[in-house]
Amino acid sequence: MSFESRRNFLTASGKLLVGTFALGSLGAHAMEEQEHAHGGSAARLVLDATAENVCATCQFWGGMRMVSEDRAQVVTQSMGWCNNPDSPNLRKLTMADHQMKKPGIWVRWGAL
């Protein structure tokens, strides 16, 4: 590799590196703007852990969720898959706060 081609290679590589960094910074800034506009994570939902017939407190609901330290609340994402074979919503996305209309299907989540 000659001196001139190495210089061109380093110049082109430097421009590519700067461009990649600039695009990454713009993407991070856009995500931060969206979170700020929506008051944090737009998908976060907090529900009462004692709620019955609600998807997020059901054993079969497949969304991301966690129980608070005092076990009084369930913090979830807004959507999750229904995995209950007896439910009419089987293999469908449901909201965490979706109420089960058909009685006898809901099963309390074991973590509660």
C-alpha positions as CSV (number, residue, x, y, z in Angstrom):
1,M,0.0,0.0,0.0
2,S,1.5,3.3,-1.0
3,F,1.7,6.4,1.2
4,E,-1.0,8.1,-0.9
5,S,-3.5,5.2,-0.7
6,R,-3.0,4.9,3.1
7,R,-3.7,8.6,3.5
8,N,-6.9,8.2,1.5
9,F,-7.9,5.1,3.5
10,L,-7.4,6.9,6.8
11,T,-9.3,10.0,5.6
12,A,-12.2,7.9,4.4
13,S,-12.2,5.8,7.6
14,G,-12.2,8.9,9.8
15,K,-15.2,10.4,7.9
16,L,-17.1,7.1,8.2
17,L,-16.4,7.0,12.0
18,V,-17.5,10.6,12.5
19,G,-20.6,10.0,10.4
20,T,-21.5,6.9,12.4
21,F,-21.1,8.8,15.7
22,A,-23.2,11.7,14.5
23,L,-26.1,9.4,13.4
24,G,-25.9,7.5,16.7
25,S,-26.1,10.8,18.6
26,L,-29.1,11.9,16.6
27,G,-30.9,8.7,17.3
28,A,-30.2,8.8,21.0
29,H,-31.4,12.5,21.1
30,A,-34.6,11.6,19.3
31,M,-35.4,8.8,21.8
32,E,-34.7,11.1,24.7
33,E,-37.0,13.7,23.2
34,Q,-39.8,11.1,22.8
35,E,-39.4,9.8,26.4
36,H,-39.5,13.4,27.7
37,A,-42.6,14.2,25.7
38,H,-44.4,11.2,27.0
39,G,-43.4,11.5,30.6
40,G,-40.8,8.7,30.7
41,S,-41.4,5.3,29.2
42,A,-44.6,5.5,27.1
43,A,-45.4,1.8,27.7
44,R,-45.2,1.8,31.5
45,L,-48.4,1.0,33.3
46,V,-48.9,0.5,37.1
47,L,-51.8,-1.7,38.3
48,D,-53.1,-2.8,41.7
49,A,-51.8,-6.3,42.4
50,T,-55.1,-7.4,44.0
51,A,-57.1,-6.7,40.8
52,E,-58.9,-9.8,39.5
53,N,-59.9,-10.6,35.9
54,V,-57.1,-8.2,34.6
55,C,-54.6,-9.5,32.0
56,A,-51.4,-8.3,33.8
57,T,-52.3,-10.1,37.0
58,C,-53.1,-13.4,35.2
59,Q,-50.7,-16.4,35.2
60,F,-51.0,-16.7,31.4
61,W,-50.3,-13.1,30.3
62,G,-47.1,-12.9,28.4
63,G,-46.0,-9.3,28.7
64,M,-43.1,-7.8,30.5
65,R,-44.1,-7.1,34.1
66,M,-42.7,-7.0,37.7
67,V,-44.1,-6.9,41.1
68,S,-43.3,-4.0,43.4
69,E,-41.2,-4.7,46.5
70,D,-44.3,-4.4,48.8
71,R,-46.3,-6.6,46.4
72,A,-49.0,-4.0,46.2
73,Q,-48.5,-3.1,42.5
74,V,-47.7,-4.7,39.2
75,V,-45.6,-2.6,36.8
76,T,-46.0,-3.6,33.2
77,Q,-45.6,-2.7,29.6
78,S,-48.8,-1.9,27.9
79,M,-49.1,-5.0,25.7
80,G,-48.6,-8.7,26.1
81,W,-49.6,-12.0,24.5
82,C,-52.4,-14.0,26.0
83,N,-51.3,-17.6,26.5
84,N,-54.4,-19.0,28.2
85,P,-55.8,-21.9,26.2
86,D,-59.3,-21.3,27.5
87,S,-59.3,-17.6,26.6
88,P,-60.9,-16.2,23.4
89,N,-57.8,-13.9,23.3
90,L,-55.4,-16.8,22.9
91,R,-52.3,-15.8,20.9
92,K,-53.5,-12.2,20.6
93,L,-51.9,-9.1,22.0
94,T,-53.9,-7.6,24.9
95,M,-53.5,-4.5,27.0
96,A,-52.2,-5.1,30.5
97,D,-55.3,-3.5,32.0
98,H,-57.7,-5.5,29.7
99,Q,-60.7,-6.9,31.7
100,M,-61.6,-10.5,31.1
101,K,-65.3,-10.6,30.1
102,K,-65.7,-14.4,30.3
103,P,-65.8,-15.7,33.9
104,G,-63.6,-18.6,35.2
105,I,-60.7,-18.0,32.8
106,W,-58.4,-15.7,34.9
107,V,-55.8,-17.4,37.1
108,R,-53.8,-15.3,39.6
109,W,-50.2,-14.8,38.7
110,G,-48.0,-17.0,41.0
111,A,-45.7,-14.1,41.8
112,L,-48.5,-12.3,43.6
